[in-house]
């Protein structure tokens, strides 16, 4: 059994997966996609299943599509990746399936943004790029002057993707949010991410601590996982007065800061699931 790890930079997360593989006597083939020639006529794969761990969403997407085209199963598959990498699409599908999410809208100009915010109940709101990670380029907008300035900067300086304005209702959190690690629909562990800042990503300084997996967390995570197609996911969850809400779903999740506080081998669970997928082929 050989698992191919599709990667760019080898982070602490990938090192944990490699170490877990050694303990399980599982062969790992490291595939740096930056050095590969992805040609269907000449490429010869020598692994049973591929685990997509690229930092770059663009490279990861192309690599996933390529290996699927030569009949190599990739975790997570391209359908799951396409949904989860786009926050707007994720929100649409979750809301359609009656999974609770913060109110949201997509607009393409300032006048429509103002109308959308009025429909949500007014400021403050959060503007996010539909594609992106690590809490980058998020803006909490408190009034119309700030809104107009931010949208002007995006229109003048941004890429075409930045000119699609994903607007989300601001959710007042209790100084934290929850990240649930979900594999094949099962929440194996979860962390609180505490921060005095409204952005709680650990990449932005949030501190991880163990979060007990309650029935409410388990149930909403399973339902959300099923909506996007399952696999290896992490779900960012808000605690609100009306219950839990799914904020975002990550399909190439980072977890190196979460194994110790949860006392859970997330890397081991990822490998176990990869073997399970490979055996079904």
C-alpha positions as CSV (number, residue, x, y, z in Angstrom):
1,X,0.0,0.0,0.0
2,X,1.5,3.3,-1.1
3,X,-0.1,6.7,-0.5
4,X,1.0,9.6,-2.7
5,X,1.1,13.0,-0.9
6,X,0.6,15.8,-3.4
7,X,2.3,18.8,-1.9
8,X,4.1,22.1,-2.4
9,X,5.7,23.2,0.8
10,X,6.1,20.4,3.4
11,X,4.6,21.9,6.5
12,X,4.3,20.6,10.1
13,X,1.0,19.0,9.2
14,X,2.6,16.9,6.4
15,X,5.5,15.9,8.7
16,X,2.9,14.6,11.2
17,X,1.3,12.5,8.4
18,X,4.7,11.1,7.3
19,X,5.5,10.2,10.9
20,X,2.2,8.5,11.4
21,X,2.7,6.5,8.2
22,X,6.1,5.3,9.5
23,X,4.4,4.0,12.7
24,X,1.8,2.2,10.6
25,X,4.4,0.8,8.1
26,X,2.6,2.6,5.2
27,X,4.7,3.6,2.2
28,X,4.5,7.3,1.4
29,X,5.4,8.7,-2.0
30,X,6.1,12.5,-1.8
31,X,5.0,14.2,-5.0
32,X,6.0,17.8,-5.2
33,X,3.6,19.0,-7.9
34,X,5.8,22.0,-8.6
35,X,8.4,19.6,-10.1
36,X,6.0,17.3,-12.0
37,X,5.1,17.2,-15.7
38,X,1.4,16.5,-15.6
39,X,1.1,14.9,-19.0
40,X,-1.6,12.2,-19.4
41,X,0.3,10.5,-22.2
42,X,3.6,10.0,-20.3
43,X,2.9,10.1,-16.6
44,X,3.2,6.9,-14.6
45,X,1.8,6.8,-11.1
46,X,3.2,4.4,-8.6
47,X,0.8,4.9,-5.6
48,X,-2.6,3.5,-4.8
49,X,-4.3,6.8,-3.7
50,X,-3.3,10.4,-3.6
51,X,-3.7,12.7,-0.6
52,X,-3.9,16.3,-1.8
53,X,-1.9,18.6,0.7
54,X,-0.8,21.5,-1.5
55,X,-0.6,24.9,0.1
56,X,-1.6,26.5,-3.2
57,X,-5.2,26.1,-4.0
58,X,-4.6,26.6,-7.7
59,X,-1.8,24.0,-7.9
60,X,-3.8,21.6,-5.7
61,X,-6.9,21.9,-8.0
62,X,-4.9,21.3,-11.1
63,X,-3.1,18.3,-9.6
64,X,-6.3,16.8,-8.3
65,X,-8.0,17.1,-11.7
66,X,-5.0,15.6,-13.4
67,X,-4.6,12.5,-11.2
68,X,-8.4,11.9,-11.4
69,X,-8.0,12.0,-15.2
70,X,-5.5,9.1,-15.0
71,X,-7.8,7.2,-12.7
72,X,-6.0,7.8,-9.4
73,X,-8.4,8.5,-6.6
74,X,-7.6,11.8,-4.8
75,X,-8.6,12.8,-1.3
76,X,-10.4,15.1,-1.2
77,X,-11.9,14.7,-4.7
78,X,-12.3,17.6,-7.1
79,X,-16.0,17.9,-6.5
80,X,-15.5,18.4,-2.7
81,X,-12.6,20.8,-3.4
82,X,-14.5,22.9,-5.8
83,X,-17.3,23.4,-3.2
84,X,-15.1,24.0,-0.2
85,X,-12.6,26.4,-1.8
86,X,-15.4,28.8,-2.6
87,X,-17.1,30.3,0.4
88,X,-20.1,31.5,-1.5
89,X,-20.8,28.1,-3.1
90,X,-20.3,26.4,0.3
91,X,-22.8,28.8,2.0
92,X,-25.3,28.3,-0.8
93,X,-25.3,24.5,-0.6
94,X,-25.4,24.5,3.2
95,X,-28.3,27.0,3.4
96,X,-30.2,25.0,0.7
97,X,-29.8,21.9,2.8
98,X,-31.1,23.8,5.9
99,X,-27.7,23.8,7.7
100,X,-27.5,26.9,9.7
101,X,-25.1,29.6,8.4
102,X,-24.7,33.3,9.0
103,X,-26.8,35.4,6.6
104,X,-24.9,36.2,3.4
105,X,-25.1,37.6,-0.1
106,X,-23.0,38.0,-3.2
107,X,-22.9,41.4,-5.0
108,X,-20.8,43.0,-7.6
109,X,-21.1,46.8,-7.0
110,X,-21.4,49.2,-4.1
111,X,-25.1,50.1,-4.5
112,X,-26.1,46.5,-4.4
113,X,-23.8,46.0,-1.4
114,X,-25.7,48.7,0.5
115,X,-29.1,47.1,-0.3
116,X,-27.8,43.6,0.7
117,X,-26.6,45.0,4.1
118,X,-29.9,46.6,4.7
119,X,-31.6,43.3,4.0
120,X,-29.3,41.7,6.6
121,X,-30.3,44.2,9.2
122,X,-27.5,46.7,8.8
123,X,-23.9,47.1,9.9
124,X,-21.5,45.6,11.1
125,X,-20.9,43.1,8.4
126,X,-17.9,41.1,7.1
127,X,-16.6,41.2,3.6
128,X,-14.5,38.2,2.5
129,X,-12.9,37.1,-0.7
130,X,-14.8,34.0,-2.0
131,X,-11.5,32.2,-2.4
132,X,-8.9,32.4,0.3
133,X,-7.6,31.1,3.6
134,X,-5.9,31.9,6.9
135,X,-8.2,34.8,7.6
136,X,-6.5,37.0,4.9
137,X,-8.3,40.0,3.4
138,X,-11.3,39.8,5.7
139,X,-12.8,43.1,6.7
140,X,-15.2,43.9,9.4
141,X,-17.2,46.9,8.1
142,X,-18.9,49.1,10.6
143,X,-20.4,51.9,8.5
144,X,-21.1,53.0,4.9
145,X,-17.9,55.2,4.7
146,X,-15.7,52.2,5.4
147,X,-17.8,50.0,3.0
148,X,-17.3,52.5,0.1
149,X,-13.6,52.8,0.7
150,X,-13.0,49.0,0.9
151,X,-15.0,48.3,-2.2
152,X,-13.2,51.0,-4.2
153,X,-9.8,49.5,-3.2
154,X,-11.0,46.1,-4.3
155,X,-12.3,47.4,-7.6
156,X,-9.2,49.4,-8.4
157,X,-6.4,47.1,-7.0
158,X,-7.9,43.7,-6.8
159,X,-7.9,40.7,-9.1
160,X,-11.2,39.7,-10.8
161,X,-12.0,37.4,-7.9
162,X,-11.7,40.3,-5.5
163,X,-14.4,42.1,-7.4
164,X,-17.0,39.6,-6.3
165,X,-18.1,40.8,-2.9
166,X,-19.1,38.0,-0.5
167,X,-20.9,39.8,2.3
168,X,-21.6,37.9,5.6
169,X,-23.6,39.0,8.6
170,X,-21.2,39.8,11.5
171,X,-21.6,37.3,14.3
172,X,-20.7,38.4,17.7
173,X,-18.7,35.5,19.2
174,X,-17.9,34.7,22.8
175,X,-14.2,35.4,22.2
176,X,-13.8,32.1,20.3
177,X,-15.1,29.9,17.6
178,X,-14.9,26.1,17.1
179,X,-13.0,24.1,14.6
180,X,-14.3,20.5,14.2
181,X,-12.2,17.9,12.4
182,X,-14.5,15.6,10.5
183,X,-13.5,12.5,8.6
184,X,-16.0,10.5,6.6
185,X,-18.8,12.3,8.4
186,X,-17.5,11.7,11.9
187,X,-16.2,14.4,14.2
188,X,-13.0,12.9,15.6
189,X,-12.2,16.0,17.8
190,X,-12.6,19.7,18.0
191,X,-10.8,22.8,19.3
192,X,-11.8,26.2,20.6
193,X,-9.9,29.0,18.9
194,X,-9.7,31.8,21.4
195,X,-8.7,35.4,20.6
196,X,-9.5,38.9,21.7
197,X,-9.6,39.8,18.0
198,X,-12.7,39.1,16.0
199,X,-10.6,36.9,13.7
200,X,-9.9,33.8,15.6
201,X,-7.8,31.8,13.1
202,X,-4.7,30.2,14.7
203,X,-2.8,31.5,11.7
204,X,-3.7,35.0,13.0
205,X,-2.9,34.3,16.6
206,X,-5.9,32.3,17.9
207,X,-5.0,29.9,20.7
208,X,-6.2,26.3,20.4
209,X,-7.7,24.4,23.3
210,X,-9.8,21.2,23.5
211,X,-13.5,21.5,22.7
212,X,-15.7,18.6,23.8
213,X,-17.6,17.1,20.9
214,X,-21.2,17.6,21.9
215,X,-24.2,16.0,20.1
216,X,-24.9,19.4,18.6
217,X,-21.4,19.7,17.1
218,X,-21.5,16.1,15.9
219,X,-24.9,16.4,14.3
220,X,-24.3,19.7,12.4
221,X,-20.8,18.6,11.3
222,X,-22.1,15.3,9.9
223,X,-24.9,17.1,8.0
224,X,-22.5,19.7,6.6
225,X,-20.0,17.1,5.6
226,X,-22.7,15.2,3.8
227,X,-23.8,18.3,1.9
228,X,-20.3,19.0,0.5
229,X,-19.4,15.4,-0.3
230,X,-17.5,14.2,2.8
231,X,-13.9,13.2,3.0
232,X,-11.3,14.9,5.2
233,X,-12.7,18.2,6.4
234,X,-12.5,20.8,9.1
235,X,-15.5,23.0,9.9
236,X,-15.4,26.4,11.4
237,X,-18.4,26.8,13.7
238,X,-19.9,29.8,15.4
239,X,-21.7,29.6,18.7
240,X,-24.8,31.9,18.6
241,X,-27.9,32.5,20.7
242,X,-29.9,30.6,18.1
243,X,-27.5,27.6,18.1
244,X,-24.5,26.6,16.1
245,X,-23.8,28.0,12.6
246,X,-21.3,26.8,10.0
247,X,-19.0,29.6,8.9
248,X,-16.6,27.8,6.5
249,X,-15.5,24.3,5.5
250,X,-11.8,23.5,4.7
251,X,-10.8,20.7,2.4
252,X,-7.0,20.7,3.0
253,X,-7.1,21.4,6.6
254,X,-4.2,22.4,8.8
255,X,-4.1,20.6,12.1
256,X,-0.6,20.7,13.6
257,X,-1.7,23.0,16.5
258,X,-4.7,20.7,17.3
259,X,-3.3,17.3,17.9
260,X,-1.8,18.1,21.3
261,X,-4.7,20.0,22.9
262,X,-7.2,17.3,21.7
263,X,-4.9,14.4,22.4
264,X,-6.0,13.0,19.0
265,X,-3.8,11.8,16.2
266,X,-5.5,13.7,13.4
267,X,-2.7,12.7,11.1
268,X,-3.3,9.0,11.9
269,X,-7.0,9.3,11.3
270,X,-6.2,10.9,7.9
271,X,-4.0,7.9,7.0
272,X,-6.6,5.4,8.2
273,X,-9.2,7.0,6.0
274,X,-6.8,7.1,3.0
275,X,-6.2,3.4,3.4
276,X,-9.9,2.8,3.6
277,X,-10.5,4.6,0.3
278,X,-7.6,2.8,-1.3
279,X,-9.0,-0.6,-0.4
280,X,-12.3,0.2,-2.0
281,X,-10.7,0.9,-5.4
